Amino acid sequence: GIQVEQSPPDLILQEGANSTLRCNFSDSVNNLQWFHQNPWGQLINLFYIPSGTKQNGRLSATTVATERYSLLYISSSQTTDSGVYFCAVAYSGAGSYQLTFGKGTKLSVIP
Amino acid sequence: ETGVTQSPTHLIKTRGQQVTLRCSSQSGHNTVSWYQQALGQGPQFIFQYYREEENGRGNFPPRFSGLQFPNYSSELNVNALELDDSALYLCASSSGQGGEQYFGPGTRLTVT
């Protein structure tokens, strides 16, 4: 099956700093989603971005499908940005467009 | 617009018992997927239901089974519970099989 690798596994930032999270995947994909998982376990949709660039406030994402990677940018980080960020990909070869998740990046933003 | 809801929130069961988890999909969504998330790991795909039919299954044994109802809500059933089944169970709905998936708050299952 498809492999998804996220880096870095852990990241500690001072409030106000910027960061870049990376997601590499091993095969062509139809969908790519970024999520933020809060401390209560809720997965919050950040971006649906199989290709191209999108921005939403302080967050933006870029997926380069031909090179099989995606980047999530967080600018002017806030303590509320803390949590685990997951990249997940789906491809039609599995028949069901199931999402395959990476292991996540645990972000801690300190005041 | 109502989002994805799951019940119950928490559940404690004994090894060998059976459990049923429930999920209501977001309005307008006809596809439901179930995932298991062990502590410290990313979610793992269990199976997907599209128009009341199972449409893809991950690497989970047959004691994990499910249903989708005409209103697109869904159930996940797990028989003969094992200690390793302790996890957060997440349900996601989407509009069509390849659409963006939206997750519910999850059910945290503890097997003792």
HADDOCK unambig.tbl for C-alpha pairs under 7 A between the chains (distance, minus, plus):
assign (segid A and resid 41 and name CA) (segid B and resid 105 and name CA) 6.69 0.50 0.50
assign (segid A and resid 42 and name CA) (segid B and resid 104 and name CA) 6.93 0.50 0.50
assign (segid A and resid 42 and name CA) (segid B and resid 105 and name CA) 4.80 0.50 0.50
assign (segid A and resid 42 and name CA) (segid B and resid 106 and name CA) 6.97 0.50 0.50
assign (segid A and resid 43 and name CA) (segid B and resid 103 and name CA) 6.08 0.50 0.50
assign (segid A and resid 45 and name CA) (segid B and resid 102 and name CA) 6.90 0.50 0.50
assign (segid A and resid 48 and name CA) (segid B and resid 100 and name CA) 6.47 0.50 0.50
assign (segid A and resid 95 and name CA) (segid B and resid 56 and name CA) 6.24 0.50 0.50
assign (segid A and resid 96 and name CA) (segid B and resid 48 and name CA) 6.86 0.50 0.50
assign (segid A and resid 96 and name CA) (segid B and resid 55 and name CA) 5.70 0.50 0.50
assign (segid A and resid 96 and name CA) (segid B and resid 56 and name CA) 4.99 0.50 0.50
assign (segid A and resid 96 and name CA) (segid B and resid 97 and name CA) 6.35 0.50 0.50
assign (segid A and resid 97 and name CA) (segid B and resid 97 and name CA) 6.20 0.50 0.50
assign (segid A and resid 97 and name CA) (segid B and resid 98 and name CA) 5.44 0.50 0.50
assign (segid A and resid 98 and name CA) (segid B and resid 45 and name CA) 6.59 0.50 0.50
assign (segid A and resid 99 and name CA) (segid B and resid 45 and name CA) 6.80 0.50 0.50
assign (segid A and resid 101 and name CA) (segid B and resid 42 and name CA) 5.70 0.50 0.50
assign (segid A and resid 101 and name CA) (segid B and resid 43 and name CA) 6.29 0.50 0.50
assign (segid A and resid 102 and name CA) (segid B and resid 42 and name CA) 6.08 0.50 0.50
assign (segid A and resid 103 and name CA) (segid B and resid 41 and name CA) 5.73 0.50 0.50
assign (segid A and resid 103 and name CA) (segid B and resid 42 and name CA) 4.93 0.50 0.50
assign (segid A and resid 104 and name CA) (segid B and resid 42 and name CA) 6.57 0.50 0.50
